[in-house]
Structures are given as C-alpha cells and as structure tokens.
Amino acid sequence: MDSLLSSEGDSQRTQYPYVTGTSVIGIKYKDGVLMAADMGGSYGSTIRYKSVERIKQIGKHSLLGASGEISDFQEILKYLDDLILNDKMWDDGNSLGPKEVHNYLTRVMYNRRNKFDPLWNSLIIGGVKNGHKYLGSVSMIGVHFEDDHVATGFGNHLARPILREEWREDLTFEEGVKLLEKCMRNLLYRDRSAVNKLQIAKITDEGMTISQPYSLKTFWNFAAFENPTVGAEGSW
C-alpha cells in the first residue's frame, strides 16, 4: 500500500506554479502580427530571472507567447517540436499554420485540465499563412478565442483597455510597436512581476523576427508613485 501511494505521488507534475512569467500581448497590424513580452521569471513574488525568453517561433508560420509556469511552457514547446517534426516527415509541401497550432494547443490544454494535471500557462498564438493573419489565445483550462488583439495575465486588465481605444486595422509596423510599448510601460508601472526588459516579435508573409532585448524609457516621479498613501485613512 505504501508503494502504491508513493508511486501516485511520483506521477504528479506541476500542481502549483513556481517560476512564472507575467503578461504577453499580441496585436494584428497592417502587414501581419506583433507580439510583446518581458523577460522576467518570478520565483513566488521574487523576480529571480531576468532573461527568460517567452516568445518562440513555431514552424514556418507561427509565433507562441506564454505567461505562467516556465517549466510547463518548456513542456509545451517539446510537444510542438514533435508536432512540427511529424508534419515535416509527410513531405507533402504543406506546413502547419497558426490556426492548426492553436487548435492543437486548445486540445492539449483541455485534455490536461480534465486529468486534473493542468499545464499552468496562458498562451497566445499568432501568425500569417497565405496572406491570412491569425491571432488567438488559450487558457490553462482550454478556454480559447480569436481576436484582433489579445493579452494574458494583468495585460487583460491593464493593456486591453488601451488596445480597445487605440488599435486600428491599418496600423503600420512603427505604430504597432509604439502601441505595444505603451501597453508594456503601463504594465511595468502596475504589475510587480514585470521587468523593464522586453522583446517584440513580428511575423508577416515574408518571415518573422524576434527583437533583441531592450528597455523602455520610464518616468517614476508621478505624485501618486512618490506618496501612494496620501488620503488613505487608516493606512500605515
């Protein structure tokens, strides 16, 4: 009986997130899709790592961004490597697009949720294939949707209101980057897990690029930042 109980314990995976990444934001623009994420990895409430790449290329046509548990993200990337390799082995001249990758990840996340052993991530999938732009999201329990702009984590609350006001279908690349930087700056001010080191990825029909890490110009001398407890009765 003891051996049976111990074997059950050994089979458990991520039951609670340990090293996590925060928000990812994706938008469509005139020529393709843009995605942004910072490079922080938090161990609990401590920002332990500052060079974690959370945007990855998937096949020829897709980008994947992840928030949540980093080790589970690495597990998902292994699944996708196997998927892309198996697709290439058919050698039929076709390749998986972002919609197919999104559908696959939706089933993976929902399947693991049903086993009460979820992959602790929220994912954004973006890409372009045959001139068609695609952008979608899937949560750790398999809830998924497509939209013109998506976000995970605090980005759902702090970035998407900005996107609803300022996003346009005919955004140029420069305007799209500027809009993403505005969202990431807002998250940096408000999200304790965010770090001022980010990457922005671009994908079009011509290919994809993921930028080198860089920092945003910030301003921390707002009155509310300098003395946040002014007018708060009963505060320390």
TATAQUI-V477896 format. One record per pair of residues at least 4 apart in sequence whose C-alpha atoms are under 6 Angstrom apart, sorted by the first residue. I is the first residue (numbers start at 1). J is the second residue. If there is no record, write none. Layout:
# TATAQUI-V477896
I;J  I;J
This chain:
# TATAQUI-V477896
17;69  18;43  19;41  19;42  19;43  19;69  19;70  20;41  20;42  20;68  20;69  20;70  21;40  21;41  21;67  21;68  22;67  23;67  23;152  23;153  23;154  23;155  24;36  24;37  24;151  24;152  25;35  25;36  25;150  25;151  26;34  26;35  26;149  26;150  27;33  27;34  27;148  27;149  28;32  28;33  28;148  29;33  29;169  29;171  30;170  30;171  30;172  32;133  32;203  32;204  33;202  33;203  34;201  34;202  35;200  35;201  36;199  36;200  37;198  37;199  38;197  38;198  39;50  39;51  39;52  39;53  39;197  39;198  40;49  40;50  40;52  40;195  41;47  41;48  41;49  42;46  42;47  42;48  43;48  54;65  54;66  55;64  55;65  56;63  56;64  57;63  58;62  58;63  61;97  61;127  61;128  61;129  62;98  62;126  62;127  63;125  63;126  63;127  64;124  64;125  65;123  65;124  66;122  66;123  67;121  67;122  68;120  68;121  69;120  69;121  72;119  98;102  98;127  106;142  107;111  109;140  109;141  109;142  110;141  110;142  112;117  112;118  113;117  113;118  113;141  120;140  121;140  122;138  122;139  122;140  123;137  123;138  124;136  124;137  125;135  125;136  126;134  126;135  127;134  128;132  128;133  128;204  128;205  135;146  136;145  136;146  137;144  137;145  138;142  138;143  138;144  139;143  151;155  151;156  152;156  155;159  156;160  159;183  160;164  163;167  171;175  171;176  181;185  187;191  188;194  196;215  197;213  197;214  197;215  198;213  198;214  199;211  199;213  200;210  200;211  201;209  201;210  202;208  202;209  203;207  203;208  224;228
